[in-house]
């Protein structure tokens, strides 16, 4: 039984990465929040690692490299 929707979690993590990393690369002033560009990139890297771990737990290593199933149209 699923405890939570992993797709929703992935969407949330992707959004956080885009906000944090995109802002750092676009020259957003993270010092307003006490966070430097380097730290912002480290945070987004940690979030990306969390996504990989979620995939590994959910699908297993074999499922992470398997081709995606065909979608019905």
N, C-alpha and C positions, 0 to 999 in steps of 0.2 A: 504494500500500500504506500502510495506517495505521501510524504509529509508536507511537501510544498511544491510549487510549480517551478521547476528548474528553468524553463524558458523565460518566465518573468524575471527570475534572478539574473539570467544572462542579459536580458534587456536592461535591467537596472545597472548591472556592472558595466555594460557597454556605454551607457549614458554617463556614468561617473567617470569613466576613462576619457570620454570625449570632452567632458567639461574640464577635468583636471589637466590632462595632457594637452588638449587643444588650447586651453588658456595659457599654459606655460609656453607653448611653442609660438603662440600668437603675440607674446609679449605682455600678457595680462599681468598686472602688478599684484602678485601673490603676497607681497610684504604687508599689504593691508590686513591680511589674516595671519600674519606672522609666519608665513610659509614662503620659502625661496623657490626659484624655478627648479633647482636640482631636487629639492624635497618633493615638489609636486610631481616630477617625473618618477621619483622613487615610489610615491604613493600609487600612481597609475600602474607602475610595474607590479606592485604587490596585488593590486586588484586584478590585473591580467593573470597573475599566477593563481589567484583564487578561482578564476574561471577555468583554468586548466585542471585544478584539483577537483572542482565540481564535475567536470566532464569525466575525469578518471574514476571518480566514485560512482557516478551515474551510469556510464557506459562501459567502463573498464578500458584498459589499454587497447584491447583488440577492437572495441567499438569506436575508439577515437580515430582509428586509421581505416575503418571499413567505409566503403562507398555509401553515400546517402541513399536511402530508399527512394524509388521513383514516386513522384507526386501525382495524385489523381487530378485530372482537369475536368 
